[in-house]
Amino acid sequence: QWIDHLVREKWQDVATAPRAAIAMCRMTGDRDRDVSERTRRLVDEKLGALGLGEDERRPLFDVVALRDAEKGETFGEALPPGLVLAHDV
């Protein structure tokens, strides 16, 4: 429902909309969690219309590990020294 609402917004007026759309629609490889192909294509079209490049839109169609900057945005503060996320091990 959040994605449906976001898609109806004018993304030029909502600075965080592209980043939020990518985060909600990124491919996980889990059919239960991944959004429909139709939704992914719609979001891709809107992102392309805003000028986002293929590399920025790639997480919509391929399972892509979060970059360090994205981890900070997604998970908040840095982990304490010595503590790592399981997939980083």
N, C-alpha and C positions, 0 to 999 in steps of 0.2 A: 504494500500500500504506500509506503514511503516513496518508493521509486516512481509509482504512478503519479503521485502528487508532484514530485520533483520534475518529472518530464513535462508537466503542464505549465511549469513556471517559465518566465522569460529569463534565461540564463544570463543574459547581458546585465540584468538588474540584480542578480544574486551572485556575488563574487565567489562564493564557496560551492556553488552548484556543480561545476565540472569535477572538482576533487571529490565531492560527496558522491556523485554519480559513479565515478570510477571505483570508489571504495565499496559501494553497495553492489556493483555489478561485476566486479572482477571475478574471473574464472577461478574456482577452487578445485575443480576436478571431482567434486561431490555433487551428484545429480540432485540430491535433495536440497542443497544449498544454492546451487547455481541458478541464476535467473533464466528465463526462457530466451531462446534464440531471438525471438521477435523483440523482446525488451532490449536485449544486448545490441541489436542492429539499430533500434531507435536511438538509444543513448550514443552509439557510435556516430550516427548521422549528426546529432546535435553537437557533439564534441568536434567533429570535422568542420561543421559550419562555423564554429568559434575559432578555427584555425589550429586546433591541437593536432600535432603530428602523429604519424603512425606509431612511433615508439611510445608516445604517451598513452595511446589508445590500446596498445598491445595487451595489457592485463585483462581487457574485456574478452579476449579470444584465446589466450594462452595462460596456463598456470605460470605465473611469474613471482619469484620470491620478492618480498618487500625489501626495498633499499633501506639503508640506515635512516635516511631522512624520513621515509614513510613510516618506519617503525616508531620513531619519535612522535609523529603526528597521530598514529594509531593507538599506541600504548601509553603515551604520555611521558612522564619523566624517565630518565635513564635508569637502568637497573643498577643496584649496588655493585661495587667492584667484586668480581669473582662469580657473580650470578649471571647466567646466560639463558636465553630461551632454548628450549630443547632442540629445535631444528638447527640451531647454530653450532651445536656440539660436533 
